[in-house]
Amino acid sequence: MGKVAAVIKVMPQSPELDLDVLTERLESSLPEGAKINDVDQEEVAFGLVALYPTVIVPDDAGGTEAVEEAFRTVEGVESVAVEEVGRI
């Protein structure tokens, strides 16, 4: 069984939101078997910074759908979009 790495763009609801707190919320929302390997940040506009966590999930877990749904339920998240997916 292999693993899948996905880079997911997470937009916060506000530029004032503490990104460290948001990252902790994302990590605690992950379904079983998934983990965040790294989190990059990129300024989008007017002080708003998007998070780009690289999430590792088992290949048999049905892709990234469970992670996307978990991230969407996190307080402070405006939107979630998969940017890249690949097998490792």
C-alpha positions, 0 to 999 in steps of 0.5 A: 500500500502506497501513500499520497501527498497532497498540497491543499490551499487553505484560505483563512476567513480573516487576515487577523486570524492567527495562522499558528492557531489555524494550523493547529486546528487543521492538524487536530481535524485530520482523519485517522491515518492522515498527517501534515508533513509541512505547511507553507504560507503565501501572501495572497492580497492585502495582508491575507495569507493562504496556508498550503499544508502538505498532507500525507494520506494512505493510498487506500483512504479514498484520496483527499476527500476526507481531509478536505471535508475535515478542513472545511469544518475547521473554525476560521477556514474560508475555503479549501482547494487541492493544488497538487496530488502525487504518490510517494 
